[in-house]
Amino acid sequence: MINGGKKAISLMLAMTMLSTVSACGKSGAAKGASSAEDGEITLRILENDTAKEKGYLDELLTAFNEEYKDKGIQAVDANMEEYSNLAENGPYGYGPDVIYQANDKLMAYAEDKHILALNREDFECADKIPDEAWNAFTLSVDGKQYTCGIPINVQEPMLFYRKDMLPEGWESNWDGDGNGIPDFLEDWSSLYKYSEEVVNTSNGEKYGLVAPCNDLYMMAEFFFSYGGYIFGKTEDGAVNSEDIGFAKKDAAKGMMALKQFSGIMSEECLDDSIKQSRYSKVADGTYFCSISTPDTYVLFHDRLKEVYQNEGLSESEADEKASENLGMVELPAKLPSSGDLTSGEKDIDTIVMGGVNGYGISAYTEHREACIEFVNFASSYDMVKKRADILGIAPTRSDAASDLGGVTSMIFDSLNAGHIYLMPSVKAVDQIWDPVGTLLSDVAKDAFREKKNETVKYADESQMQEALEGTSKSIYDAIYTLSN
């Protein structure tokens, strides 16, 4: 954070903790942020697209409005794009009152004073959410800590696959330690070997792992596992965005591993098209597995359900079979320290990028207390459990996580063990995505250049290291030079 703005931000946050006065004038509210006609308050709620598409938002709004029908508060869909810019819309009264987003986005808004600071004690969920999740929504200003969001679910990349597409005889051929789990779900070298076998035996018609190689969130394990990081820390533990870590330690080895793996993927891995096709192509068996986040479980499930219906099962039978056969596990836990996936090594721990999604309250709302009521309701056990049932999320509430068990408990164990690197909750994170995504895409393309006998860009670690250093400089310039 730029030092010159700290006092202003600190004063604003302190004021929002003590006052319910809107951050914008009445002229802004008249344009539609929230309204109180005939004594009834209307709150505009911005949820993510999956929650809207799969009906969770409708269930949430219906339940809230029934609960509060005699209390003069109603909530409605903000009818805005998932990534609508609160910074641009809020001051003019067009933004939502409550927004659901990942911690890096919400906290970027908070840093620029577009999100209210909140008292944790105002929320029933306060003592049921671990500190790791709360910390993702904590802003430090002049030595004081402010909470600017209510955590709902924790995210990390997961591996999705069809259990009924496991290779015949895998217990004998792909379970070297005899623990009942296929080796290719446990370490990257085995997943590479199996993926290569799938491509070769199908004459290139099917693939093992195919994932979005240009997506930092999905591919960050190839940085973090090898000692890379996003930003460093100051002596007092605060994020130091001057210390950019994508080129640090053995990150170049990780990038060589990514280049190697992309060479046995479909070329679809090079661009954003895979982000839509992965659901159907895992479902129909074109890809053995792909990578996505827990909250997209329902999308894989629905595509697999359609496959079974097309095979002649009834809707209920297809739904049950899809639930039975859709596998969602954490990414393979081990990588080769050499960066060579053919080495058979599995000697370093996989560290993935994670995030926490939650609710923030717009600084421009005229109804702070009503927004707190809504967020309290949306973060209740019943609604979080319903969200998990519909969308497959991993809740941050310990009671819901305990009752759901399975993957949710596994994610929390990984978070506590340091296997999940949470996105820093600072505005500077906005500057990492494009430069690193561009590099990742180019590294993956290098594998296809090689297959086509074209000139490769990253023939060895030294060339990869140079590219990583150049990308880190671009990020630094975007944060500190170009912005000025």
Secondary structure, 3 states (H helix, E strand, C coil): CCHHHHHHHHHHHHHHHHCCCCCCCHHHHCCCCCEEECCEEEEEEECCHHHHHCCHHHHHHHHHHHHCCCCCEEEEECCCCCCCCHHHHHHHCCCCCEEEEEHHHHHHHHHCCCECCECHHHCCCHHHCCHHHHHCCEEEECCEEEECCEEEEEECCEEEEEHHHCCCCHHHHCCCCCCCCCHHHCEHHHHHHHHHHHHHHCCCCCEEECCCCCCHHHHCHHHHCCCCCCEEECCCCCEEEEEECCCCCCHHHHHHHHHHHHCCCCHHHHCCCHHHHHHHHHHCCCEEEEEECHHHHHHHHHHHHHHHHHCCCCHHHHHHHHHHHEEEEECCCEECCCCCCCCCCCCEECCEEEEEEEEEEECCCCCHHHHHHHHHHHCCHHHHHHHHHHHCCEECCHHHHHHHCHHHHHHHHHHHCCCEEECCCCHHHHHCHHHHHHHHHHHHHHHHHHHCCCCCCCCCHHHHHHHHHHHHHHHHHHHHHCCC
